[in-house]
Amino acid sequence: MGGRDTCNQRSYGDLPAMSDLTILDRLAETLEARKSADPASSYVAKLLTGGQDKILKKIAEEAAETIMASKDGDMKHLVYEVADLWFHSLVLLAHHGLKPGDVLHELERREGVSGIEEKQSRKMER
Ligand SMILES: N=c1c2ncn([C@@H]3O[C@H](COP(=O)(O)OP(=O)(O)OP(=O)(O)O)[C@@H](O)[C@H]3O)c2ncn1[C@@H]1O[C@H](COP(=O)(O)O)[C@@H](O)[C@H]1O
């Protein structure tokens, strides 16, 4: 776990000040700008210049930390770790020139389609 200690700044369940879409878009813009930033002064620039494997390693670490937080049953810790996981996933998307909107559109496309039915239709296609 890093030095960022935002766990206690907002109690679990409070609404964020702005919509989730807005923070995702703002963060994506920052990540894009960090592509030309100095790695010495930007964590994101350091990750992006480090290449795909460094980003993937962080995602694996954050996924493992998310699992541990869930098992511990500490909801604040879980939210914190999922935020880390989402953040590093957004860095991976930026690395590939993708945006949060690409994922949101995919989720929208899936909206209302039962996972069980979708899996069944894939089996029938084979
Ligand atoms: N949302 C985040 C964010 N979430 C987590 N982190 C960093 O991700 C890292 C998480 O890794 P760990 O918990 O494993 O901590 P660590 O052991 O110190 O990390 P490593 O040194 O092993 O990589 C920490 O350094 C956190 O500070 C983030 N760093 C940046 N952002 C956003 O990205 C923007 C740009 O950041 P910079 O590029 O650093 O200016 C910021 O303004 C924020 O909006």
The ligand as a Tripos MOL2 file, in Angstrom:
@<TRIPOS>MOLECULE
LIG
   44    47     1     0     0
SMALL
NO_CHARGES

@<TRIPOS>ATOM
      1 N1         -5.7830    8.2590   -8.6550 N.2       1 LIG1
      2 C1         -4.5580    8.1880   -8.5780 C.ar      1 LIG1
      3 C2         -3.9170    7.1480   -7.8220 C.ar      1 LIG1
      4 N2         -4.4110    6.1230   -7.1100 N.ar      1 LIG1
      5 C3         -3.3420    5.4600   -6.6330 C.ar      1 LIG1
      6 N3         -2.1940    6.0420   -7.0230 N.ar      1 LIG1
      7 C4         -0.8210    5.6470   -6.7080 C.3       1 LIG1
      8 O1         -0.6740    4.2810   -7.0370 O.3       1 LIG1
      9 C5          0.2810    3.6990   -6.2070 C.3       1 LIG1
     10 C6         -0.3550    2.4670   -5.6110 C.3       1 LIG1
     11 O2          0.5940    1.5690   -5.4180 O.3       1 LIG1
     12 P1          0.7140    0.8050   -4.0360 P.3       1 LIG1
     13 O3         -0.5150    0.9180   -3.2220 O.co2     1 LIG1
     14 O4          1.1640   -0.5520   -4.3860 O.co2     1 LIG1
     15 O5          1.8180    1.6750   -3.3290 O.3       1 LIG1
     16 P2          3.3830    1.6030   -3.5050 P.3       1 LIG1
     17 O6          3.8610    0.3530   -2.8980 O.co2     1 LIG1
     18 O7          3.8950    2.8950   -2.9610 O.co2     1 LIG1
     19 O8          3.5430    1.5650   -5.0980 O.3       1 LIG1
     20 P3          4.8150    1.1080   -5.9450 P.3       1 LIG1
     21 O9          5.9560    2.0460   -5.6130 O.co2     1 LIG1
     22 O10         5.0930   -0.3380   -5.6180 O.co2     1 LIG1
     23 O11         4.3420    1.2620   -7.3810 O.co2     1 LIG1
     24 C7          0.6490    4.7160   -5.1250 C.3       1 LIG1
     25 O12         1.8560    5.3720   -5.4490 O.3       1 LIG1
     26 C8         -0.5120    5.6960   -5.2100 C.3       1 LIG1
     27 O13        -0.1960    7.0120   -4.8070 O.3       1 LIG1
     28 C9         -2.5070    7.0910   -7.7820 C.ar      1 LIG1
     29 N4         -1.7210    8.0050   -8.4270 N.ar      1 LIG1
     30 C10        -2.3420    8.9850   -9.1430 C.ar      1 LIG1
     31 N5         -3.7130    9.0930   -9.2440 N.ar      1 LIG1
     32 C11        -4.3320   10.1380  -10.1020 C.3       1 LIG1
     33 O14        -3.4490   10.4110  -11.1700 O.3       1 LIG1
     34 C12        -3.1630   11.8120  -11.1880 C.3       1 LIG1
     35 C13        -1.7740   12.0370  -11.7340 C.3       1 LIG1
     36 O15        -0.8120   11.4970  -10.8260 O.3       1 LIG1
     37 P4          0.7520   11.8540  -11.0170 P.3       1 LIG1
     38 O16         1.1160   11.3550  -12.3730 O.co2     1 LIG1
     39 O17         1.5040   11.1370   -9.9290 O.co2     1 LIG1
     40 O18         0.8620   13.3390  -10.9080 O.co2     1 LIG1
     41 C14        -3.3660   12.2760   -9.7470 C.3       1 LIG1
     42 O19        -3.6520   13.6380   -9.6720 O.3       1 LIG1
     43 C15        -4.5650   11.4360   -9.3370 C.3       1 LIG1
     44 O20        -5.7540   12.0200   -9.8490 O.3       1 LIG1
@<TRIPOS>BOND
     1     1     2 2
     2     2     3 ar
     3     2    31 ar
     4     3     4 ar
     5     3    28 ar
     6     4     5 ar
     7     5     6 ar
     8     6     7 1
     9     6    28 ar
    10     7     8 1
    11     7    26 1
    12     8     9 1
    13     9    10 1
    14     9    24 1
    15    10    11 1
    16    11    12 1
    17    12    13 2
    18    12    14 1
    19    12    15 1
    20    15    16 1
    21    16    17 2
    22    16    18 1
    23    16    19 1
    24    19    20 1
    25    20    21 2
    26    20    22 1
    27    20    23 1
    28    24    25 1
    29    24    26 1
    30    26    27 1
    31    28    29 ar
    32    29    30 ar
    33    30    31 ar
    34    31    32 1
    35    32    33 1
    36    32    43 1
    37    33    34 1
    38    34    35 1
    39    34    41 1
    40    35    36 1
    41    36    37 1
    42    37    38 2
    43    37    39 1
    44    37    40 1
    45    41    42 1
    46    41    43 1
    47    43    44 1
@<TRIPOS>SUBSTRUCTURE
     1 LIG1         1 GROUP 0 **** ****
